Structure formats: C-alpha cells, structure tokens
Amino acid sequence: VLGVAGSDGALVERAIGALEDEGMPSAWLRRLPIPVGEASELQRLGARVVPLVGTNDHFHLPSDRYPSNLDPERLHAACSGIVALVASLAEQR
C-alpha cells in the first residue's frame, strides 16, 4: 500500500488522481491524515508537500528488495504519476 499525505486536501487528491491515471490501482492507495517526519517540518516552514509512504510487511527489511518484493508495473505507475503531478503543478506557476 502506498500512503499519500499532503499539505492540503486538494494536493492529496491531485496526487492520488495522477497515480490512478498512470495505472496505480486505487486499492493500493491510502490517504494519510497528515505529513510526518521531514515532510511535516517542510510543511511547518510553509512548503507544499506530498509525501508518499510505502507500507508492507517487509518495509526496511532485507527482504524488501527486487525481485521478491517489488512490482515493476506498480513502481512504474507510481513514478509516472509523480512526474505527471509535478508537471501539472509546474504548469500552474
């Protein structure tokens, strides 16, 4: 599951939409209530943030590696979705 947080709800929805548009199954996406860690510090300083938080039973363990615990198609969808989100935000400026 890929958790999506953000500095505001509209940004979270845009991120989720971009990920879904690029093929990330909605069942693999979870809205998180608030950014945590470094992202929360950046938000506190006024930055707009969209942290993505990966969660699985192997997170940060040696077994969390390719090929046993990596889905290249979902990874591609996640990367493509983030690129699309960044491009759309850049067009707004």
C-alpha positions in Angstrom: 0.0 0.0 0.0 1.2 3.5 -0.8 0.1 6.1 1.7 -0.4 9.6 0.3 -0.3 12.7 2.6 -0.1 16.3 1.8 0.0 19.8 3.0 -3.7 20.3 1.8 -6.5 18.0 0.8 -6.6 19.3 -2.8 -3.0 18.4 -3.3 -3.6 14.9 -1.9 -6.5 14.4 -4.3 -4.4 15.6 -7.3 -1.6 13.2 -6.3 -4.0 10.3 -6.0 -5.6 11.2 -9.3 -2.3 11.4 -11.0 -1.2 8.0 -9.6 -4.5 6.4 -10.6 -4.3 7.9 -14.1 -0.9 6.3 -14.6 -2.2 2.8 -13.6 -1.8 2.6 -9.8 -4.8 0.6 -8.5 -6.9 2.7 -6.1 -6.9 -0.3 -3.7 -3.2 0.2 -3.3 -3.5 3.9 -2.3 -4.4 5.2 1.1 -5.0 8.8 2.2 -2.9 9.7 5.3 -4.2 12.4 7.6 -1.0 14.5 7.9 2.5 14.6 6.6 5.0 13.1 9.1 8.8 13.2 9.5 10.8 15.6 7.4 7.7 16.4 5.3 5.9 17.8 8.4 8.9 20.1 9.1 8.8 21.4 5.5 5.1 22.0 5.8 5.6 23.9 9.0 8.0 26.1 7.2 5.4 26.8 4.5 6.2 24.3 1.8 3.6 22.4 -0.1 4.4 18.7 0.3 3.1 15.4 -0.9 5.0 12.6 0.9 4.4 9.1 -0.3 4.8 6.5 2.4 5.3 2.9 1.4 4.0 0.2 3.8 4.4 -3.5 3.6 5.3 -6.4 5.9 8.9 -6.1 4.7 9.4 -2.4 4.9 13.1 -1.6 5.8 14.0 -5.2 6.0 16.5 -7.1 3.8 13.5 -8.9 2.2 12.2 -5.6 0.8 14.2 -5.9 -2.4 13.9 -6.8 -6.0 12.8 -9.3 -7.3 10.9 -10.9 -4.4 9.1 -7.8 -3.1 8.9 -5.3 -6.0 6.3 -5.0 -8.6 7.9 -3.2 -11.6 4.5 -2.2 -13.1 3.3 -0.6 -9.9 6.7 1.1 -9.4 6.4 2.5 -13.0 2.8 3.7 -12.3 4.0 5.4 -9.1 6.9 7.1 -10.8 4.8 8.2 -13.8 2.1 9.5 -11.6 4.5 11.7 -9.6 6.1 13.0 -12.8 2.6 13.9 -14.1 1.8 15.6 -10.8 5.0 17.6 -10.8 4.4 18.6 -14.4 0.9 19.8 -13.7 1.9 21.8 -10.7 4.8 23.4 -12.7 2.2 24.5 -15.3 0.3 26.3 -12.6 3.1 28.6 -11.8 
